[in-house]
Amino acid sequence: MTHPARWPMVTAHQPASVRHWVDRERPQRLPLVHSFLALYGRSPRRWGQGAHPGHVGARSSLLLRRAIDGPRCSCRPVVTRPPLRASHKLVTCERRYHDERLSNRSATITARRSTSALASLGSPLRCYMSLRRLGIVCGILGPLLWLSLIGMAGAMRPEFSHVTHYISELGERGSSTEFLMRYAAFGFTGLLYVCFAAALLATFRDGWYSTLAAGLIGLDGLGRIGAGVFACDPGCGGLSSNQELHHLFATLGFSSGILAAIAWGFTFHRRGWPQPLTWYSVGTGILALIFLLVMSWSRNPLNAPGLFEHLATGVLSLWLLVFAAGLTRHPDPALCRSCH
């Protein structure tokens, strides 16, 4: 290749072959994109990752100078220059970027591990949700277990009549079903009623009427527990202290159940629940009260106190079962707040 000073001049009257030879001999400068590719794209290491931060490299430096200055002439000596170096500010920014990226990655890993740990252990909100649902399940199981145990204990005693005998006689002292009725039917189901009342208190906290209605269900459960602790005398006709306390707690349980059904009927109406459920609750309370009054009537011509007691406890248990099952499906605002 000749020196640039000896390049022939191209004129218009020269043939095309001469002009083509001159254009071929003239050095071509590379575009600006090729210059950046020579500097950054061919570099074997990024800034801040190699042994020398900011070092560009000899090959990239030579390609960059060729792109800027043109091809090397055979008559011009090669001048060796030190490799190009990036500015100190650029290297500092690059290092800071990589440090922040590593720190963000470690923070993300730590957050994921903590989230998985919380998910495995359970947050307080999730624990609260589990307890609330457990209380509703207790409200469903309580009436079912109560009615089932009454039927089972009655089947175990052939002399027992559901028409003429009271339910308390199944748990009288000295009977074969005393343990089953006192601790399973009265005690355990009473505990289930108390748990259900606690779930209602934790769910409906926006009015005194809801608190009062839930408290009445809790009193019903306490009455059952007390009736199981103090068993009645044989035939439920004695005058002992246990008999009196059993009668007192049984009256407390029945009265609280009747008032709870009526109170929840008005509560359903104020909260905008379906109107049939409101009338069903109030009707259940009134019907159970009528059954108990007929049971206590000494001049009852039917002479079936056990039948009316069974009817009273049956309608109240069925109402509680419907109420507890409806809590799992009804879109009440209080239920929605407790679910989210």
C-alpha positions as CSV (number, residue, x, y, z in Angstrom):
1,M,0.0,0.0,0.0
2,T,1.4,3.4,-0.9
3,H,1.7,6.5,1.2
4,P,-1.3,8.8,1.3
5,A,0.7,11.5,-0.2
6,R,1.3,9.4,-3.3
7,W,-2.4,8.6,-3.9
8,P,-3.4,9.7,-7.4
9,M,-6.0,12.3,-7.9
10,V,-9.2,11.2,-9.6
11,T,-10.6,13.4,-12.3
12,A,-13.7,13.2,-14.3
13,H,-12.0,12.5,-17.6
14,Q,-10.1,9.5,-16.3
15,P,-11.5,6.1,-17.2
16,A,-13.7,4.1,-14.9
17,S,-11.0,1.5,-14.3
18,V,-8.6,4.1,-13.0
19,R,-11.2,5.5,-10.6
20,H,-12.0,2.0,-9.4
21,W,-8.3,1.4,-8.7
22,V,-8.0,4.6,-6.8
23,D,-11.0,3.9,-4.6
24,R,-9.7,0.5,-3.8
25,E,-6.3,1.8,-2.8
26,R,-7.7,4.6,-0.6
27,P,-8.2,3.5,3.0
28,Q,-11.8,3.2,4.2
29,R,-12.7,4.5,7.6
30,L,-15.0,2.3,9.6
31,P,-18.4,3.6,10.8
32,L,-18.9,4.7,14.4
33,V,-20.8,1.5,15.3
34,H,-17.8,-0.6,14.4
35,S,-15.7,1.6,16.6
36,F,-17.8,0.8,19.6
37,L,-18.0,-2.9,18.7
38,A,-14.2,-2.9,18.5
39,L,-14.0,-1.3,22.0
40,Y,-16.8,-3.0,23.9
41,G,-18.0,-6.0,21.9
42,R,-14.6,-7.7,21.4
43,S,-13.4,-7.1,24.9
44,P,-13.0,-10.5,26.7
45,R,-13.9,-9.0,30.1
46,R,-16.4,-6.4,31.3
47,W,-15.3,-3.5,33.3
48,G,-14.8,-4.3,36.9
49,Q,-14.8,-8.0,36.4
50,G,-11.2,-8.6,35.1
51,A,-8.0,-8.4,36.9
52,H,-7.5,-4.7,35.9
53,P,-10.6,-2.6,36.3
54,G,-11.2,-0.3,33.4
55,H,-8.6,-2.1,31.2
56,V,-9.8,-2.3,27.6
57,G,-7.2,-4.6,26.1
58,A,-4.5,-4.4,23.5
59,R,-6.5,-5.9,20.6
60,S,-9.6,-3.7,21.3
61,S,-7.3,-0.7,21.5
62,L,-5.6,-1.5,18.2
63,L,-9.0,-2.1,16.5
64,L,-10.3,1.2,17.9
65,R,-7.3,3.2,16.6
66,R,-7.5,1.5,13.2
67,A,-11.2,2.4,13.0
68,I,-10.4,6.0,13.9
69,D,-7.1,6.6,12.1
70,G,-7.7,4.3,9.2
71,P,-5.6,1.4,8.1
72,R,-1.9,1.3,8.8
73,C,0.5,2.3,6.0
74,S,3.5,0.1,5.2
75,C,5.7,3.2,5.3
76,R,4.6,4.4,8.7
77,P,6.1,2.8,11.8
78,V,3.8,1.3,14.3
79,V,3.8,3.3,17.5
80,T,3.0,1.3,20.6
81,R,0.8,3.2,23.0
82,P,-0.5,2.2,26.5
83,P,-3.9,0.5,26.5
84,L,-6.9,2.7,26.9
85,R,-8.4,2.9,30.4
86,A,-11.9,3.8,31.4
87,S,-12.4,6.8,33.7
88,H,-12.4,6.4,37.4
89,K,-16.0,7.6,37.7
90,L,-17.2,5.0,35.2
91,V,-15.4,2.2,37.0
92,T,-16.9,3.4,40.3
93,C,-20.4,3.4,38.9
94,E,-20.0,0.0,37.4
95,R,-18.8,-1.5,40.7
96,R,-21.6,0.2,42.6
97,Y,-24.1,-1.3,40.1
98,H,-22.8,-4.8,40.6
99,D,-22.7,-4.4,44.4
100,E,-26.3,-3.2,44.4
101,R,-27.4,-6.1,42.1
102,L,-25.7,-8.6,44.4
103,S,-27.3,-7.1,47.5
104,N,-30.7,-7.0,45.9
105,R,-30.4,-10.7,44.9
106,S,-29.4,-11.7,48.4
107,A,-32.3,-9.6,49.9
108,T,-34.7,-11.3,47.5
109,I,-33.5,-14.8,48.5
110,T,-33.8,-13.8,52.2
111,A,-37.3,-12.5,51.7
112,R,-38.3,-15.7,49.9
113,R,-36.9,-17.8,52.7
114,S,-38.7,-15.8,55.3
115,T,-42.0,-16.0,53.4
116,S,-41.7,-19.7,53.1
117,A,-40.9,-19.9,56.8
118,L,-44.0,-17.8,57.7
119,A,-46.1,-19.9,55.4
120,S,-45.0,-23.1,57.1
121,L,-45.4,-21.8,60.6
122,G,-48.6,-19.8,60.0
123,S,-49.2,-16.1,60.5
124,P,-51.4,-14.8,63.3
125,L,-54.1,-14.0,60.8
126,R,-54.1,-17.5,59.4
127,C,-54.2,-18.9,63.0
128,Y,-57.1,-16.7,63.8
129,M,-58.9,-17.9,60.7
130,S,-58.3,-21.5,61.6
131,L,-59.8,-20.9,65.1
132,R,-62.8,-19.2,63.7
133,R,-63.5,-22.0,61.3
134,L,-62.9,-24.5,64.1
135,G,-65.6,-22.7,66.2
136,I,-68.1,-22.9,63.3
137,V,-67.4,-26.7,63.0
138,C,-68.1,-27.0,66.7
139,G,-71.4,-25.4,66.1
140,I,-72.2,-28.0,63.4
141,L,-71.0,-31.0,65.4
142,G,-72.6,-30.0,68.7
143,P,-76.2,-30.5,67.8
144,L,-75.5,-33.6,65.8
145,L,-73.5,-35.2,68.6
146,W,-76.2,-34.3,71.2
147,L,-79.1,-35.9,69.3
148,S,-77.0,-38.9,68.3
149,L,-75.9,-39.7,71.9
150,I,-79.5,-39.3,73.2
151,G,-80.7,-41.9,70.6
152,M,-77.7,-44.2,71.4
153,A,-78.2,-44.0,75.2
154,G,-81.9,-44.7,74.8
155,A,-81.2,-47.7,72.7
156,M,-78.8,-49.1,75.3
157,R,-81.6,-49.0,78.0
158,P,-84.7,-50.9,76.8
159,E,-86.7,-49.7,79.8
160,F,-86.2,-46.1,78.8
161,S,-89.1,-44.4,77.0
162,H,-88.6,-41.2,75.0
163,V,-92.2,-40.3,75.5
164,T,-92.6,-40.6,79.3
165,H,-89.0,-40.2,80.6
166,Y,-86.9,-37.1,80.8
167,I,-83.6,-36.8,79.0
168,S,-81.8,-36.3,82.3
169,E,-82.8,-39.8,83.4
170,L,-80.3,-41.2,80.9
171,G,-77.5,-39.7,83.0
172,E,-79.0,-40.4,86.4
173,R,-76.7,-41.8,89.1
174,G,-76.1,-45.5,89.0
175,S,-77.4,-46.0,85.5
176,S,-75.5,-47.9,82.7
177,T,-75.5,-44.8,80.5
178,E,-74.4,-42.3,83.2
179,F,-70.8,-41.8,82.0
180,L,-71.9,-41.5,78.4
181,M,-74.5,-38.9,79.0
182,R,-72.8,-36.9,81.7
183,Y,-69.4,-36.4,80.1
184,A,-70.1,-37.0,76.4
185,A,-73.6,-35.7,75.9
186,F,-73.8,-33.0,78.5
187,G,-70.2,-32.0,79.1
188,F,-68.6,-32.3,75.6
189,T,-71.5,-30.9,73.6
190,G,-71.7,-28.1,76.1
191,L,-68.0,-27.3,75.4
192,L,-68.7,-27.4,71.7
193,Y,-71.5,-24.8,72.2
194,V,-69.1,-22.6,74.2
195,C,-66.5,-22.8,71.4
196,F,-69.1,-21.9,68.8
197,A,-70.2,-18.9,70.9
198,A,-66.6,-17.7,71.1
199,A,-66.3,-17.9,67.3
200,L,-69.5,-15.8,67.0
201,L,-68.1,-13.2,69.4
202,A,-64.9,-13.0,67.4
203,T,-66.8,-12.7,64.1
204,F,-69.7,-10.4,64.9
205,R,-68.1,-7.5,66.8
206,D,-70.0,-4.5,65.3
207,G,-73.0,-4.4,67.6
208,W,-74.2,-5.2,71.1
209,Y,-77.1,-7.3,69.8
210,S,-74.7,-9.7,68.1
211,T,-72.7,-9.9,71.3
212,L,-75.8,-10.6,73.4
213,A,-77.1,-13.3,71.0
214,A,-73.7,-15.0,71.0
215,G,-73.4,-14.8,74.8
216,L,-76.8,-16.6,75.1
217,I,-75.4,-19.5,73.1
218,G,-72.5,-19.6,75.4
219,L,-74.8,-19.7,78.4
220,D,-76.6,-22.6,76.8
221,G,-73.3,-24.5,76.6
222,L,-72.5,-23.7,80.2
223,G,-75.9,-24.9,81.3
224,R,-75.3,-28.2,79.6
225,I,-71.9,-28.6,81.3
226,G,-73.4,-27.9,84.7
227,A,-76.2,-30.4,84.1
228,G,-73.5,-33.0,83.3
229,V,-71.4,-32.2,86.3
230,F,-74.4,-32.4,88.8
231,A,-76.2,-35.6,87.8
232,C,-79.9,-36.0,88.8
233,D,-81.1,-38.6,91.3
234,P,-82.7,-41.8,90.0
235,G,-86.0,-40.9,88.5
236,C,-85.1,-37.2,88.7
237,G,-87.5,-36.9,91.6
238,G,-85.2,-36.5,94.6
239,L,-84.5,-33.4,96.8
240,S,-80.7,-33.6,97.0
241,S,-78.4,-30.7,96.3
242,N,-77.2,-32.4,93.1
243,Q,-80.8,-32.7,91.9
244,E,-81.5,-29.0,92.6
245,L,-78.3,-27.9,90.8
246,H,-79.0,-30.2,87.9
247,H,-82.5,-28.7,87.5
248,L,-81.1,-25.2,87.8
249,F,-78.4,-25.7,85.1
250,A,-80.9,-27.5,82.8
251,T,-83.3,-24.6,83.1
252,L,-80.5,-22.2,82.4
253,G,-79.6,-24.1,79.2
254,F,-83.1,-24.4,77.8
255,S,-83.9,-20.7,78.6
256,S,-80.7,-19.5,77.0
257,G,-81.3,-21.6,73.9
258,I,-84.8,-20.2,73.5
259,L,-83.6,-16.6,74.0
260,A,-80.6,-17.1,71.7
261,A,-82.9,-18.3,68.8
262,I,-85.2,-15.3,69.2
263,A,-82.2,-12.8,69.6
264,W,-80.5,-14.2,66.5
265,G,-83.7,-13.8,64.6
266,F,-83.7,-10.0,65.3
267,T,-80.0,-10.0,64.6
268,F,-80.5,-11.5,61.2
269,H,-83.2,-8.9,60.4
270,R,-80.9,-6.0,61.3
271,R,-77.9,-7.4,59.4
272,G,-80.0,-8.0,56.2
273,W,-80.0,-11.7,56.1
274,P,-82.7,-13.6,54.3
275,Q,-86.2,-13.0,55.7
276,P,-87.1,-16.7,56.0
277,L,-84.1,-17.3,58.3
278,T,-85.3,-14.5,60.5
279,W,-88.8,-15.9,60.9
280,Y,-87.4,-19.4,61.3
281,S,-85.2,-18.3,64.2
282,V,-88.0,-16.5,66.0
283,G,-90.5,-19.3,65.3
284,T,-88.0,-21.9,66.7
285,G,-87.6,-20.0,70.0
286,I,-91.4,-19.6,70.4
287,L,-92.1,-23.2,69.5
288,A,-89.5,-24.5,71.9
289,L,-91.0,-22.3,74.7
290,I,-94.4,-23.8,74.1
291,F,-93.0,-27.3,74.2
292,L,-91.3,-26.6,77.6
293,L,-94.5,-25.0,79.0
294,V,-96.5,-28.1,78.0
295,M,-93.9,-30.4,79.5
296,S,-94.0,-28.5,82.8
297,W,-97.8,-28.5,82.9
298,S,-98.9,-30.8,85.7
299,R,-102.4,-31.2,84.3
300,N,-101.2,-32.3,80.9
301,P,-103.8,-34.9,79.6
302,L,-101.2,-36.5,77.3
303,N,-98.9,-37.4,80.2
304,A,-95.8,-37.3,77.9
305,P,-93.3,-34.9,79.5
306,G,-90.4,-36.7,77.8
307,L,-91.9,-36.2,74.3
308,F,-92.2,-32.5,74.7
309,E,-88.7,-32.2,76.1
310,H,-87.4,-34.1,73.2
311,L,-89.3,-31.9,70.8
312,A,-88.0,-28.7,72.5
313,T,-84.4,-29.8,72.4
314,G,-84.8,-31.2,68.9
315,V,-86.1,-27.9,67.3
316,L,-83.4,-25.9,69.1
317,S,-80.6,-28.3,68.0
318,L,-81.9,-28.2,64.4
319,W,-81.9,-24.4,64.4
320,L,-78.3,-24.3,65.7
321,L,-77.2,-26.7,63.0
322,V,-78.8,-24.6,60.3
323,F,-77.3,-21.4,61.7
324,A,-73.8,-22.8,61.9
325,A,-74.0,-24.4,58.4
326,G,-75.3,-21.1,57.0
327,L,-72.2,-19.2,58.3
328,T,-70.0,-21.1,55.9
329,R,-72.0,-19.9,52.9
330,H,-73.7,-16.6,53.7
331,P,-71.8,-13.4,52.3
332,D,-72.2,-11.3,55.5
333,P,-69.8,-8.4,55.7
334,A,-68.4,-9.5,59.0
335,L,-67.7,-13.0,57.6
336,C,-66.0,-11.4,54.6
337,R,-63.8,-9.3,56.8
338,S,-62.8,-12.3,58.9
339,C,-62.0,-14.3,55.8
340,H,-59.6,-11.8,54.2
